[in-house]
Amino acid sequence: MSRDLRATLREYRLTSLVILLLLVLSVYAFFLILVGEFWTPFFGAQSSSIIFFSLVFIGVAILLAGRGVPDLETFSIALATTVSAIWLYELIYHYSFPVYFNYFRFPFFDFNDAHTLLLEGATSLLVLAGYKYARLRGNNVFWLLVLAFFATYTAWLLIGFPQFDGTFTLPRYLQVGNPFFAGYILNRVSKLLLCLSWVALYLR
């Protein structure tokens, strides 16, 4: 191990420890995928989600550390950005189901479900914790990834928003040979693109 790397690890002890734990967890999740287990038991989450959201923390932490942002601040912003990405995706996914959204009718959101909108919406704004390092203007990578996310997520909706239980949630406007396999792929690709876009927020 080089002297510079050892110095960096000492300077970023907290962030480095979390990155190491997330790498181990991601390897475990990847192993589960290889053996056909698509859910990580003790998290109750998709194994691919464990990998993708770990990528957010690791990517943001590396970018911030590369700018010399202090360890605790790097850890805090990376964590807040990761939580933001998780709950933004959950918010979009949740309100993709018609039962939670009264299209073009007042009240537009299901009143009994307003706590979900407020809680997940507010939590998704945690990315603002890193506002002084985030870059939107002129960040073509971020906008390209966001557009790609909406394109793939919209495609998932247009093929009927197929779910793991073998049901279609929306009308099927696009016909594909195997909509459930396509939905499986689009679910993961869209989530990965959203996670990458949140990392891209911190590109110089």
N, C-alpha and C positions, 0 to 999 in steps of 0.2 A: 504494500500500500504506500503510495507516494506521500511525501510530507505535506503537500498542499491538501490532499484529500483528507488526511488525518486531522489537519487543522480545521478544515471545513466541518468535519463531523463533530469535532469538539465544540465548535462555535454554534452549530445547529443540532445540539443533542436531542432536544425535544422533537423537533421536526424530523430528524433522521430516524429516531425510534419509531415514530408513527409510520413513516414511509416503509421501514423494514417490516412492521407488523402488517401493513396493507399489502405489501408484496407477498408475504407468506400466505395471507388470506386469499389473495388473488390466485396464487398457484394452487391452493386447495380447491378453490371454486372452479378453476380450469380443469383440474383433475376430475372433479365431479361431472363436468360437462363431457369429458372424454369417455366416462363410464356410463353415460346416459342419464345422469342425475342432474336435472336442470334447476333444482332448488337447493339452496344451502340450508340445511335443517335448522340450525340454531338461530338463524336470522329470519327464516321464513320468507326469503327473497330469492328472486331468480339469481342463479349463479353468475350469469353474464352481467347482471346489474351490480353485483359485488365488484367485479372487475372494472366495469365502466366508471362507477362512482369513485372507486379507489384511484382511477386514472386522473380524475379531477383534482383530488388532493395532491397527488404526486406531481402532476404537471404544473399546477399553480405554485406549489412550494418551490419547485426547481426554478421557475421563472423569477419568483420574488427573491429567493436566495441569491440568484445570479446578479441581482441588482444591489445586493448588500443590505436588504431589509433585515432587521434584527430577528432572531430566532422566534421569540414569543409572538411578534407581530406576523411573521410568516406563517406560523402555525395557526394563529387565530383567523387570518384572512383565508387561508387554504381551507380550514374547517368550515367557516361560514359560507364560502363559495360552494363547497361540496354539499352542504345541507340545502343551500339555495337550489342547486341543480336537481337534487332529489325531489324537493317539494314542488318545484316548477313543473317537472315532468308529471308528478302525481296529480297536480292541479289540472293540467291539460288532459291527462288520461281520464280523470274523474268526470270532467264535464264534457267528455266525448260521448258519454252515454246519455241518450235523450231523456231518460227518466229524471236526470238532475238538471235539465236545462229546458225551460219552456220557450222554445223558439218563437220569436216574434210576438209573444203574448206576455202581458204584464201579470204578475211579476216575472221577470225573465229568468230569475234563478229560483229554484225550489226553496221556499222560505224555511222549511224544516232542515234544509241542508246549508243554510247560510253560514253556520259555524265552520263548515269545511272550506267554503270560499274564503272566509276571512282568515282562518288559521293558516291554510296552505298558501294563500296569496301573500299574506304578510311575511310568512317564513321564507318564501321564495325570494323576497327582496333582501335577504341577508347578504347577497352579493354586493350590496352597497357598502358593506364594511370595508371593502377594498377600493372604494371609489377613487382614491388619489393615485392608485396604480392602474386601474382599469382604463382601457382606451377604446372608445367607440368610434370617434370621428376618424375616418380614413383607415379603419381597421378592416380591410377587405377580406381577410381570412375569416374573421368573426362573422361578417354578414354573409359570406358564401356558405359557411357551415350552417347558419340559421336558416337560410333559404333551402339548403339541402335537407335540413331537418323537417321543415314544413312540407317539402315535396314528398318525402318518403312517408311522413305521418299521414298526409292527405291521401296518398295512394292506399294506405292501410284502411282508412275510412271508406274510400270509394269501392274497395272490394268487399265491403260489408262489415268491416271491423270484426273479423272472426276472432273468437276467444279460445282459450285452452279447453273449455268444456264442450267444444264442438258446435257452438251456436254462432249465428250471425246477429250482430247488434243493430246494424243499420242496413238500409236498402243497398243492393249490389248494383252499382253503376258501372263497374268495370268487371268483366268476366275473365277469370284466369283459370288455368287447368286445375291447379291445386290451391285454392284460396287459403287453406289453413297453413300450409307450408309457406306460402307467400306472406301471410300475416305473421308467422313466426319470424321470418327473416326481416320484414319491415319493422316489426316491434323492436328488434335488437339494433338494427341499423339506425333507426330514428333516435333511439336512446343514446347510442354511441355518438352520433352527430351532435346532439344537444350537449353531451358532456364535453366533447372537443371544443364546441363553441364557447363554453364557459371557461375553459382553459385559455382559449385564444383571446379572451377579454384582456389578458395581462401581457400580450405580446407588445413589444415596443413599437 
